[in-house]
Amino acid sequence: MGALRYGLAGLLLSAGLAAQAQTVDLAKSQLKFTFKQEEVPVEGQFRKFAAQVSFDPAKPEAGKADVSVELSSVDGGSPDATGELGKKSWFDSAHFPQAKFSASGFKALGGGKFQAPGKLSLKGKTLPVTVTFTSKPEGKGLLLTGSTTVNRLAFAVGDGVWADTDSVADAVQVQFKLLVNP
């Protein structure tokens, strides 16, 4: 996976290490999404993303994350879907090359679960998004896994003829797995 310096992966935060910027091992991290097209689940992923994370599970309120996703790195699961997602009706990656997520002030939910309220900027719009994740030790670092649901039409993703939610559902589940090292 990806190679940017700031990324959506960071959104998927953290835990277990002191409140300083931590390194996300992108080679061992993933950023995927699932949506329904005509009621059939379709999976895709972003191949280039990066993140900067600062998180201490003992002080989640001090947590921060900044993530960037290179939208042209989308893999829609098939050549046709991948080609379509870059077009103006979808990500319009020629005019909006990155999506960005920034979060601060995380919240402990108990049982190793956390929430990261933040803002997602996509296709010229910025809206609140809350990510829920878990953190567990992995080697010398932490494995963060989580998800959020994004309503694509709120960001004008899949507009025009694609705005019909009978063809493509509005809700897109974004899942991540991040390996965060000290």
N, C-alpha and C positions, 0 to 999 in steps of 0.2 A: 504494500500500500504506500501511499503517498509521500510527498516530499516537501510540502510547504513548511514554513517556519511557524505559522500560527494556524490552528485548525479546529475543525469541528470535533475532532477527537478530544481536545482539551475540555470541551464542553462537558465531556463525560468524565469527568473529574476523577477524582482523586482519593486520597486518604492514606493516612498512615505515616506520612513523612512530614517533616517540619514545614511550617508555613513559608516556604521559599519556592521559587520556580523549580519545577521538576521536569524531567525529560520524558517525553512520550516516545516509546519505541514503536515507530510506525510500521516496521517490518513485521511486528507481532500484534498489530492493532487492525481493527476493521471498522468500517462505517457503511452500514447497509440500510436498505429501506424496503418496505413491502407495501403494496397497494393492491386494490382489487380492480381488475378490468373485466367487465361483464361477469362479476361475482367470482372470478377465478383469481387467486392470489398470484401476484407477479413480484419477483424479487429482483433487486438491483443493488449496486454499490458504487461508492466513489473511490477511485484508485489513488487520488492525490488529496491529502488533507494534512493539517498539522495543528498542534495545540501547545499552548503554554498554560500550565496549571500550577496553582499554589494552594495547598490544602493540608490542614491538620485536623484529623477526625475529632480530636479533643476540643477544637475550636472551629467548628464548621462555619460559624458566622464570619470568620476572617477569610474564607475560601474565595478564590478567584479563578476564572478560566476565560481564555480567549482562544477561539477556534476559527479557522478559515478552511473553506472547502473550494477546491478548484472545480467549478461546475463542468468544464469541458472534459473532466476525467470520469464522467458518469458512464457506467455500464448498465444499460437497461435490461440485460438478460438475453437480448438478441440484437443482431446488427440493425434491424429495422427500428426497434425501440430505442436503441442507443442514438441512432441518427436523428430520430424525431425529438428526443429530449433536449437536444441543443438548440432547436429551432425557436423562433420568436414566440410562438404560442406557449412554449413550455419554459425552459430556463433562460432562453435568449442569451446564451453564454457569450455571444459576440459583444453584447452591450453590457452584460452583467456577469463578468468572469468569475466572481466569487460570492459565496454565501458566508456570512460571519455570524458567530454566536458568541456573546459575552455574558458572563454571569458573575455575580458576587453575592456574598452573604448566604452561604449554603445552610441547609437545615437538616439536623439529624432526625430521622423518623423512627430509630430504634432497630435493633436486630441487624446492624451493619448496613442499613439502608439510609440514603440521603436524598435530598432534593436540591436542585440548583435552579433557582428562578433567574431567568435572564431575558435577553432580547435576541431575536433572530432577524438578521437582515438578509433579504432574498428578493431579487428582482426589483430593487428600488423601494421596497417596503420594509419597515422595521416594526415587529410586533412582539409582545411578551410570549415566552415559551418556558415551560418548566420541565426540566429533565429529572427523572428519577433513576437512581443508580445504586449499585452495591459495590463494596470494596472488600477485597480479600488479599492477603499476602501471596506473592508469587515471586519466588527467588528473593532477590534483594529489594524488589519493588512491590507494586500493588497492581492487581488486575481489577479494573473498573469495568463493569458491564451495566448497561442500562438502556433506556429508551424514552421516547416521547412521541406524541402524536401531533402531526402538523396538518392543518387543513390547507391544502394546496390552493384552493380558490381565494383564500384570504390574501395570498401573495400573487395572485393572477398567474399561477402556474397551471397550464392546461386550460387556457381561456379560449374564447371563440367557440368553435364547434366542439371542443373538448370539455367545455363547461358542463355538459350534460352528465350528471353523476350516475345515470343509468349505465353509461358506457365505462367511465372511470370514476371510482369512488373519490370523494373529497378527502377523506382521511388517509394520511400516509403515515405508517409506523416507521420511525427512524430508530435503528438499533445500533449500538456500538459496543466494541470491546477494545479497551485501551490498556496497554501495559505501561505503567508509569514507574520510572526509576528515579532514585534519589539524585 
